[in-house]
Amino acid sequence: MTSPPPMKRFRQFLLALFLGANLCSLLALWLCCLSTWLEPARFPLCSLMGLAFPITLCMNIGFVFFWLIFRARYALVPLVGMLLVGSYICDYCPIRFRTIEPDSTALTVISFNTGDMIEDEEHARFYEYIRQMQPDILCMQEFQRGWFQREGVKKLLSDMHYNYVADGLANCIITRLPILGDTLHVAYPTRHNRSIACWVGWQGDSILVVSNHLESNQLNDADKKEYRDMIKDPHRQTVKESSLNLLRKLSQAAVYRSAQTDVLSHIADSLSPRPIIMAGDFNDTPISYTYQKLSRRLHSVYRQSGSGFGRSFNQSGFPVRIDHIFTSNHWTSSGTYIDQEFDVSDHYPLVTRLHRR
C-alpha cells in the first residue's frame, strides 16, 4: 500500500494542526464561561478568565470562516462549540431585530456614572440632558459630593418635579416617583464603594430601586497607560511585572465584588415577590461572577432589549460594558441602549424603558 504523496501529507498535517488549535480555542472559550461560576474569594485569579472571553470568541468566529474556505464541514466544530455557550454570547453581544414600542405607562430608567463632573459646562450639559430625556428614575454614581449644595440645583430639580436620595458618598437616586420612607443603605465589605436603595411608589405599588457602584479596580492613570503600552508592545521588558501588578489589582477588586454581589443576590432572593430595579456601575463585564449571579435572579435589560457589544466605559483601550440595569420578573424592557453621544464622563449613560408585565 503506497503512502500519500508528501504534499498531501503536509496538507493533512496542517489541517490537523489547525483543528487542534480550534479545539484549544473552544476549550478556552468554555473555560471563560465556566469561570463565572467560581467565587473570586476562593479563586481570585481563575475568576478573571472571563476577561479573555471576547478574544476567544473572535478566535472561534475566525475559525468558522477559515473552515468555510478550506474544509467547509469542519466549520461545524466552532459553530457547535459556540452554540453550547450561546447564552453567554447573547449576554455579551445580544442581537435584536425587533423592538417593543414603548407605551405611555412605561418608565424611563437611566443609570449613569457621572465620573465626578466638575466643570460648569459639564453640569449645564447634564441638566439639559435630564430635561431632554425626562427619566422617571435616574441612578447616579460618582457624582460630585457637593453637587446638591451648588446654587440652584435643588430648585432646578424641584422645578422638574424630581425627588432624590443620596448617601453623601457619591451615590444617589433621582426620581419623579414619590419616595416612600428613608434611604436604605446596603451593608457589604468595601474599601470605598457603596450601594443605596429606596422604595418608590408607582401605580399603587412600591418598587425597590437600588443604585450600585461596586468595588472599583483602582487602576490609576499610570496603570491604564501601562496596560495600553502592553497592548501596543507585548514584548516590552516590563510586561511581566506590569501584568502581575494589573492582575493583583483586578483580583483584589473581584474578591470584594463577589461579597457585594452575594449581598445584592440575597436582596433579590428575599424580595423576589416585589418589583425590583437594580442599576449602576458594577465594574464587571457580562462574563463575570457578578453579572452572571445577578442575571440568574434578575433580568438584564441590555440582554433583553439591547443590541450589539455596547461599550459603556468611555476610555480608549478599555472597550467594556460594565454598567448594567437588572429588573425582577415584574418588568420587560424595550429600546435599551448606551448613549455614546453624551460624553461628559468616563462612562456613558445606559437608558431603557420598562413596561410592567
Order of alpha helices (4+ residues) and beta strands (2+ residues): alpha-alpha-alpha-alpha-beta-alpha-beta-alpha-beta-beta-beta-beta-beta-alpha-alpha-beta-alpha-beta-alpha-beta-beta-beta
